[in-house]
Amino acid sequence: MKLLFDFLPIAIFFAVYHVSGDIITATMVLIPATVAQLGIVWWRQRRIEKMLLITSIIVIASATATVAFHNPAFIQWKPTVINALFGIAFLLSPLFGGQTLAQRMMGKAVSLPAAIWRRLNLAWVLFFFAMAALNVYVFSYYDEATWVDFKLFGMLGLTLLFVVGQALFLARHLSQSQSKEGS
């Protein structure tokens, strides 16, 4: 449910784009949708996660530049910048505090050996860098409408598939850990 809520501003952007046919208009709507999303999160949780805050700042900055300069390149590069930054954060995370970012995010709920955390973290690194590259490919070689569709359906679909894959990976290793503990 959280993942779908995270994609809500993108869904609004998508809907406005397909109604108006104009990426600048859709981008103008994206800014208040993102601010509203932050407000709702703050109202419900009294805090905003760092990843959401960073993503929202980049969204608002790139959307503002897109509208101000009437240049869609800023909003088209945004997913690449965000995914690359997350990839770098996951990649460098063991250097700061000794644990991978995956372990810091899920370690309280899941107990796994360090080697499994490293593999999980590496999978996220590769996923984020692949998504960054894929975004560049789509906006460079396809028309604007295809990129907008990819932004919602392609990125959301690939993210959901990746998360399901990660869940299966975790389930396999959790059952192995539990069977070793029970022996």
C-alpha positions as CSV (number, residue, x, y, z in Angstrom):
1,M,0.0,0.0,0.0
2,K,2.9,2.4,0.8
3,L,4.4,1.8,-2.6
4,L,1.2,2.7,-4.3
5,F,0.9,5.8,-2.2
6,D,4.4,6.7,-3.1
7,F,3.4,6.6,-6.8
8,L,0.3,8.7,-6.3
9,P,1.9,12.0,-7.6
10,I,3.2,10.1,-10.6
11,A,-0.3,8.7,-11.3
12,I,-1.7,12.3,-11.1
13,F,1.0,13.5,-13.4
14,F,0.1,10.7,-15.8
15,A,-3.6,11.5,-15.7
16,V,-3.1,15.2,-16.3
17,Y,-0.7,14.5,-19.1
18,H,-3.1,12.2,-20.9
19,V,-6.0,14.6,-20.4
20,S,-4.1,17.8,-21.5
21,G,-1.4,16.3,-23.8
22,D,1.0,18.8,-22.3
23,I,3.9,17.8,-20.1
24,I,4.3,21.3,-18.7
25,T,0.7,21.3,-17.4
26,A,1.2,17.8,-16.0
27,T,4.4,19.0,-14.3
28,M,2.7,22.0,-12.8
29,V,0.2,19.7,-11.2
30,L,3.0,17.4,-10.0
31,I,4.4,20.1,-7.7
32,P,1.3,20.5,-5.4
33,A,0.6,16.8,-5.6
34,T,4.0,16.1,-4.2
35,V,3.6,18.8,-1.5
36,A,0.2,17.3,-0.6
37,Q,1.8,13.9,-0.4
38,L,4.4,15.2,2.1
39,G,1.6,16.9,4.1
40,I,-0.5,13.7,4.3
41,V,2.5,11.7,5.4
42,W,3.4,14.3,8.1
43,W,-0.2,14.5,9.3
44,R,-0.5,10.7,9.6
45,Q,2.9,9.8,10.9
46,R,4.3,13.1,12.4
47,R,7.5,12.4,10.5
48,I,8.8,12.0,6.9
49,E,11.2,9.3,5.9
50,K,14.5,10.6,4.5
51,M,14.1,8.8,1.2
52,L,10.6,10.4,0.6
53,L,11.9,13.8,1.6
54,I,15.0,13.6,-0.7
55,T,12.8,12.3,-3.6
56,S,10.2,15.0,-3.0
57,I,12.9,17.8,-3.0
58,I,14.3,16.5,-6.3
59,V,10.8,16.2,-7.8
60,I,9.9,19.7,-6.8
61,A,13.2,21.1,-8.0
62,S,13.1,19.4,-11.4
63,A,9.4,20.1,-11.8
64,T,10.0,23.8,-11.0
65,A,12.9,23.9,-13.5
66,T,10.7,22.2,-16.2
67,V,7.9,24.7,-15.7
68,A,10.2,27.8,-15.4
69,F,12.2,26.9,-18.5
70,H,9.4,25.1,-20.5
71,N,11.9,22.3,-20.9
72,P,10.7,18.7,-20.2
73,A,14.3,17.5,-19.9
74,F,14.5,18.4,-16.2
75,I,11.5,16.2,-15.3
76,Q,12.7,13.4,-17.6
77,W,16.1,13.3,-16.0
78,K,14.5,13.2,-12.5
79,P,14.0,9.4,-12.2
80,T,17.6,8.9,-13.4
81,V,19.0,11.3,-10.8
82,I,16.8,9.8,-8.0
83,N,17.6,6.2,-8.9
84,A,21.3,6.9,-9.3
85,L,21.4,8.6,-5.9
86,F,19.7,5.7,-4.3
87,G,22.1,3.3,-6.0
88,I,25.1,5.3,-4.8
89,A,23.6,5.4,-1.2
90,F,23.1,1.6,-1.2
91,L,26.5,1.0,-2.7
92,L,28.4,3.2,-0.2
93,S,26.3,2.4,2.8
94,P,28.6,-0.3,4.3
95,L,31.4,2.3,4.5
96,F,29.3,4.4,6.9
97,G,28.3,2.4,10.0
98,G,29.4,-1.0,8.9
99,Q,25.9,-2.2,7.8
100,T,24.3,-2.2,4.4
101,L,21.4,0.1,3.8
102,A,19.2,-2.9,3.3
103,Q,20.1,-4.2,6.7
104,R,19.5,-0.8,8.3
105,M,16.1,-0.6,6.8
106,M,14.9,-4.2,7.4
107,G,17.3,-5.5,10.0
108,K,15.0,-5.0,13.0
109,A,12.3,-7.1,11.3
110,V,14.5,-9.7,9.7
111,S,17.6,-11.6,11.0
112,L,19.9,-12.7,8.3
113,P,23.7,-13.5,7.9
114,A,25.9,-10.6,6.8
115,A,26.6,-12.3,3.4
116,I,22.8,-12.4,2.6
117,W,22.4,-8.7,3.6
118,R,25.3,-7.8,1.2
119,R,23.7,-9.8,-1.6
120,L,20.3,-8.1,-1.0
121,N,22.0,-4.7,-0.9
122,L,23.9,-5.4,-4.1
123,A,20.6,-6.4,-5.8
124,W,19.2,-3.0,-4.8
125,V,22.3,-1.2,-6.1
126,L,22.0,-3.0,-9.5
127,F,18.2,-2.4,-9.6
128,F,18.6,1.4,-9.0
129,F,21.4,1.8,-11.6
130,A,19.4,-0.3,-14.1
131,M,16.3,1.8,-13.6
132,A,18.4,5.0,-14.0
133,A,19.8,3.7,-17.3
134,L,16.5,2.4,-18.5
135,N,14.9,5.8,-17.9
136,V,17.6,7.5,-20.0
137,Y,17.1,5.0,-22.8
138,V,13.3,5.4,-22.8
139,F,13.3,9.2,-22.9
140,S,16.1,9.3,-25.4
141,Y,14.7,6.8,-27.9
142,Y,11.0,7.1,-27.5
143,D,8.4,9.8,-27.8
144,E,7.2,11.9,-24.8
145,A,3.9,10.0,-24.4
146,T,5.8,6.7,-24.3
147,W,8.1,8.0,-21.6
148,V,5.1,9.2,-19.5
149,D,3.5,5.8,-19.8
150,F,6.8,4.1,-18.9
151,K,7.2,6.4,-15.9
152,L,4.0,5.2,-14.4
153,F,3.5,1.6,-15.6
154,G,7.0,0.6,-16.5
155,M,8.8,1.9,-13.5
156,L,6.0,0.8,-11.1
157,G,5.7,-2.6,-12.7
158,L,9.4,-3.2,-12.6
159,T,9.6,-2.0,-9.0
160,L,6.8,-4.3,-7.9
161,L,8.4,-7.3,-9.7
162,F,11.7,-6.5,-8.1
163,V,10.1,-6.2,-4.6
164,V,8.3,-9.6,-5.1
165,G,11.7,-11.1,-6.2
166,Q,13.3,-9.7,-3.1
167,A,10.5,-11.1,-0.9
168,L,11.0,-14.5,-2.4
169,F,14.7,-14.2,-1.9
170,L,14.2,-13.2,1.7
171,A,11.6,-16.0,2.3
172,R,14.0,-18.6,1.0
173,H,16.8,-17.4,3.3
174,L,14.5,-16.9,6.3
175,S,13.3,-20.5,6.0
176,Q,16.9,-21.6,5.8
177,S,17.9,-19.5,8.8
178,Q,14.9,-20.8,10.8
179,S,15.7,-24.4,9.9
180,K,19.3,-24.0,11.0
181,E,18.1,-22.4,14.3
182,G,15.7,-25.3,14.9
183,S,18.4,-27.9,14.4
